[in-house]
């Protein structure tokens, strides 16, 4: 097996090397470092379908619910993952990021499924068979229903339960994993809190979670991405502790496996005097940047920039392209987030998500080369970036928004599950294939 | 596509033909009719594993439960069904009986999964690809958890819900099905009632079902094979109505598809004067034999004989081989059940289950040829039998007994899921391959 740590360090060193950067400029090419990871990302619950033992499935199908629609068959990737990997390989990628579904692997507390661990092992082997490095997320928001019914991450017992899951999964799977990500966007609720959601949304969520608890016969039902505001800070303490303990558990199985987490990050820009930018960074990223200092890499997931004045956020500039939420699509935001992430942590950066939710694929097709060019400039200036995973390989279930929101390089027919490449897939694939802009 | 009705009628006519029977005797061969179905049977919940949206899974993992252990990964046949079919083909069978899991296809009320219907379509196509006729059971005891939480078959609304499921499944799958079975052993609770279970077992079941209802926030939780004694008669009325309506729904999609149900049947023998045998037959089989008169065939599932005196059942004769329950293994019982089933209904008989739960495979290896020889004698005397499915292809989850009870022609390693043929597999396969004893 390839020594991935060596590869990782070499790649980072190459990117950081002024000599190589100069050579690139002289030859006029825009090569990325050898071994740079070009991937696309998905998450189990969003693509697999029928994740019926999970907390999310339960919430989606509850009355009342804040979900626009249930996830149902999603993109049917539980069956069609070989097709998904063929797509990734077909457009020229060398990595595929996907996640394990804890609810499948431990559908009842303490009851672990070898069959489901075998399923993910087949996926890991399937990735290798296609020359794709498997980037594996151990938790992408979803958890088993029984876990959420215990209060989820509000309950300090969550740490040991997650560590036990990670230990079991690592023992079965770590051998073939290229990079392990413990948590996907564990700061998502801090991000949502900063958005100042309308009170009726928060009330609706509270009612949904109360009904979920009642139906479960427990006092509190909490999901990683659906919790009451008063619980968020306590959850963060447990999540950071769980990341550290889970990393140790994974490393205990395979010490040379690079392990990190992925943070939801903006390009936070200070506007004018007395900008609240630095305070907002603290609010959005909490203790995660500190935690990353001890990791092998940090995953950055960027979609937008925030322009912070002394009072709050500026609206999108007029005339700028916008995403499904009406937020500005700003190509340099990725590089901004990457630069800050490295500055704040000192570790190599892995862009584990970047993309745009839009039904207009020309926005995506324009965004990708522009964002990568800015990211390359950051790399040339010394920021070690080991890879880039576009979110997402295929259209999928976008949580509370349902299927209306489209992030895919490929569309998915909801009746036949047939995947069709959008023009952006070829544009991204061409960059990945030549490892150069 | 083969006209199966023609085949069925031809097969029955051949078996019933005195001329052919005489020819067989003259030539000394013991041929079964051309096209006779030689199969092995399984059921979704018992072999697939992780049927987490089902009523059974919920009951198995409940506290209190009457299940010895939960089904967990079962035989992992949700993933390994191609291996199972290879086994069936490999020993020389030409049919495979399996069931649809309603809980996978309709995990929430009214929410149908195309992905899961596609899964069963792949199985049907996989059977044809191997020259195996797919015998498909639409309901093999299990139902979705939401269905049981409505009271299951105690609720008259169950009929329309089951018919809707059968309609959806038939539209997706009927094309490739050889024979459709609506219900597997819908009389199982009448059989269990006749056994006179110890009161503590019935109390434990009552407690389990009460807790299931409480956890579901409903008044009554009832499964087809786990219900309180006072509900059994009302359930039978709904089940018989559901069979008739489901058959009509399936026929509406494909009128030439043979449809029936499978009954748990004993070889009920009258011993002495004033035997209660006939009354017991009424008690065990209820209105099902009448219902079968209008069907294309009747499925017979036989494991034992009952010797009825004027008071009750005689114990097993001393020295007879016994099964896991200590009941007599009596090879002619199958022929006895088949003869009576045809006499009572007038329709062709399909042996959809027959076998023995034992860890001593020599008992199984002896039973199969002996039972088939008696069945052949019944056929030679004019009873039309269209096929025989041995229960079971592989060791699996035997409901409340868990994994301790072994019915398989093949064993399954619980950790690796590796299947290994027992000697009985070759003995049965040789008979099937030569279509003769």
Boltz contact constraints between the chains, C-beta under 6 A:
constraints:
  - contact:
      token1: [A, 49]
      token2: [B, 115]
      max_distance: 6.0
  - contact:
      token1: [A, 50]
      token2: [B, 113]
      max_distance: 6.0
  - contact:
      token1: [A, 52]
      token2: [B, 52]
      max_distance: 6.0
  - contact:
      token1: [A, 52]
      token2: [B, 53]
      max_distance: 6.0
  - contact:
      token1: [A, 52]
      token2: [B, 107]
      max_distance: 6.0
  - contact:
      token1: [A, 53]
      token2: [B, 52]
      max_distance: 6.0
  - contact:
      token1: [A, 61]
      token2: [B, 108]
      max_distance: 6.0
  - contact:
      token1: [A, 73]
      token2: [B, 113]
      max_distance: 6.0
  - contact:
      token1: [A, 73]
      token2: [B, 114]
      max_distance: 6.0
  - contact:
      token1: [A, 73]
      token2: [B, 115]
      max_distance: 6.0
  - contact:
      token1: [A, 76]
      token2: [B, 115]
      max_distance: 6.0
  - contact:
      token1: [A, 107]
      token2: [B, 52]
      max_distance: 6.0
  - contact:
      token1: [A, 108]
      token2: [B, 61]
      max_distance: 6.0
  - contact:
      token1: [A, 113]
      token2: [B, 50]
      max_distance: 6.0
  - contact:
      token1: [A, 113]
      token2: [B, 73]
      max_distance: 6.0
  - contact:
      token1: [A, 114]
      token2: [B, 73]
      max_distance: 6.0
  - contact:
      token1: [A, 115]
      token2: [B, 49]
      max_distance: 6.0
  - contact:
      token1: [A, 115]
      token2: [B, 73]
      max_distance: 6.0
  - contact:
      token1: [A, 115]
      token2: [B, 76]
      max_distance: 6.0
  - contact:
      token1: [A, 215]
      token2: [B, 217]
      max_distance: 6.0
  - contact:
      token1: [A, 217]
      token2: [B, 215]
      max_distance: 6.0
